[in-house]
Amino acid sequence: MEEIKSNDGNIIAIVVNKDFKKNGINFVSKKEFTLQLGVNSYKKGCKIKPHFHTEKKIIINKIQEAVHIENGKVIVNLYDLSGKKFKSVMLSMGDTIFFVDGGHGFEILEDTKIIEVKQGPYFGKDKDKRMIE
């Protein structure tokens, strides 16, 4: 797991490589993040008790997003809060990136399937995205 910070110290992304292995419940997100990402490992025979998540009203001021590379290979370009590109990361099958802050873009290097999770509702790129370049 790699926590990526911009030059001014803001956490921009967290990369969870396919090789990440740690027993138990492992949330890579901080508890105050608006989206929570856990990488949990269980032993055969373990049971997770059936449950509901309690309803609560939450105000979300920042959209966060998790992207899992199901197959293929991409370069993810990361941008700080001012929109300046500061780092590129290569991801391939099985890797996950959690976008915490700042901006991001993708270069698709081979045929790729991406699974994306973020808060909704989503009203389309014209209303929900501010382009950097």
C-alpha positions as CSV (number, residue, x, y, z in Angstrom):
1,M,0.0,0.0,0.0
2,E,1.3,3.5,-0.9
3,E,-0.1,6.8,0.4
4,I,0.7,9.4,-2.2
5,K,1.0,13.0,-1.0
6,S,1.3,16.2,-3.1
7,N,4.3,18.5,-2.5
8,D,2.2,20.5,0.0
9,G,1.5,17.3,2.1
10,N,-2.1,16.6,1.0
11,I,-3.1,13.0,0.6
12,I,-4.1,12.8,-3.1
13,A,-4.4,9.0,-3.5
14,I,-3.8,5.6,-1.9
15,V,-2.6,2.7,-4.1
16,V,-3.4,-0.8,-2.9
17,N,-1.4,-3.2,-5.1
18,K,-2.7,-6.7,-5.8
19,D,0.1,-8.1,-3.6
20,F,-1.2,-6.3,-0.5
21,K,-1.8,-9.0,2.2
22,K,-2.7,-8.3,5.8
23,N,-4.9,-10.5,7.9
24,G,-8.1,-9.1,9.3
25,I,-10.0,-5.9,8.6
26,N,-7.8,-3.2,7.1
27,F,-9.3,0.1,6.2
28,V,-6.8,2.1,4.1
29,S,-8.9,5.2,4.4
30,K,-8.9,7.5,7.3
31,K,-12.0,7.4,9.4
32,E,-13.0,11.0,8.5
33,F,-12.8,10.4,4.7
34,T,-16.2,10.6,3.0
35,L,-15.6,7.2,1.3
36,Q,-14.2,4.2,3.2
37,L,-12.0,1.6,1.5
38,G,-11.2,-1.6,3.3
39,V,-9.1,-4.5,2.2
40,N,-10.1,-7.4,4.4
41,S,-8.8,-10.9,4.6
42,Y,-10.7,-13.8,6.1
43,K,-9.8,-17.4,6.8
44,K,-11.9,-20.2,5.4
45,G,-14.9,-20.9,7.6
46,C,-15.1,-17.4,9.0
47,K,-18.6,-15.9,9.0
48,I,-19.5,-12.2,8.8
49,K,-22.7,-11.7,10.8
50,P,-25.7,-10.5,8.7
51,H,-26.2,-6.8,9.2
52,F,-27.8,-3.5,8.0
53,H,-26.0,-0.2,7.9
54,T,-27.8,2.4,9.9
55,E,-29.4,5.3,8.1
56,K,-28.0,8.7,8.8
57,K,-27.9,12.1,7.1
58,I,-24.4,12.9,5.9
59,I,-23.2,16.1,4.2
60,I,-20.5,15.3,1.6
61,N,-18.4,18.3,0.5
62,K,-15.8,16.3,-1.4
63,I,-16.4,13.4,-3.8
64,Q,-13.9,10.5,-3.3
65,E,-13.5,7.6,-5.7
66,A,-12.0,4.1,-5.7
67,V,-11.0,2.5,-9.0
68,H,-10.1,-1.2,-9.3
69,I,-8.2,-2.5,-12.4
70,E,-10.0,-5.7,-13.2
71,N,-7.7,-6.4,-16.2
72,G,-5.4,-4.4,-18.4
73,K,-2.8,-1.7,-17.7
74,V,-3.1,2.1,-17.2
75,I,-1.0,5.0,-16.2
76,V,-2.8,7.3,-13.6
77,N,-1.7,10.9,-13.7
78,L,-2.2,12.7,-10.3
79,Y,-2.8,16.4,-9.9
80,D,-2.4,18.5,-6.7
81,L,-5.2,20.9,-5.5
82,S,-4.0,23.7,-7.8
83,G,-4.3,21.4,-10.9
84,K,-0.5,20.8,-11.3
85,K,0.5,17.3,-12.4
86,F,3.0,15.9,-9.8
87,K,3.1,12.1,-10.2
88,S,2.2,9.2,-12.5
89,V,1.5,5.7,-11.3
90,M,1.3,2.5,-13.4
91,L,-1.5,0.1,-12.4
92,S,-2.3,-3.3,-13.8
93,M,-4.7,-6.2,-13.2
94,G,-5.7,-6.5,-9.5
95,D,-4.5,-3.1,-8.4
96,T,-6.8,-0.5,-6.8
97,I,-6.4,3.3,-6.4
98,F,-8.4,5.4,-3.9
99,F,-8.6,9.1,-5.0
100,V,-8.8,11.2,-1.9
101,D,-8.2,14.7,-3.1
102,G,-6.8,16.6,-6.1
103,G,-7.4,15.5,-9.7
104,H,-6.6,12.5,-11.8
105,G,-6.5,11.3,-15.4
106,F,-5.9,8.0,-17.1
107,E,-3.8,6.8,-20.0
108,I,-5.0,3.4,-21.1
109,L,-2.0,1.2,-22.2
110,E,-3.9,-1.9,-23.2
111,D,-7.5,-3.1,-23.3
112,T,-8.7,-2.5,-19.7
113,K,-11.7,-3.1,-17.6
114,I,-12.1,-0.7,-14.6
115,I,-14.5,-1.0,-11.7
116,E,-15.3,2.5,-10.3
117,V,-17.0,3.4,-7.0
118,K,-17.9,6.9,-5.8
119,Q,-20.6,8.8,-4.0
120,G,-23.8,9.5,-6.0
121,P,-26.0,10.6,-7.4
122,Y,-24.1,11.3,-10.6
123,F,-25.5,13.9,-13.0
124,G,-22.9,13.5,-15.8
125,K,-19.5,14.9,-16.5
126,D,-20.9,18.3,-17.6
127,K,-22.3,18.9,-14.1
128,D,-20.1,16.8,-11.9
129,K,-16.6,17.3,-13.2
130,R,-14.2,20.3,-13.6
131,M,-11.6,19.5,-16.3
132,I,-8.0,20.3,-15.6
133,E,-6.5,20.6,-19.1
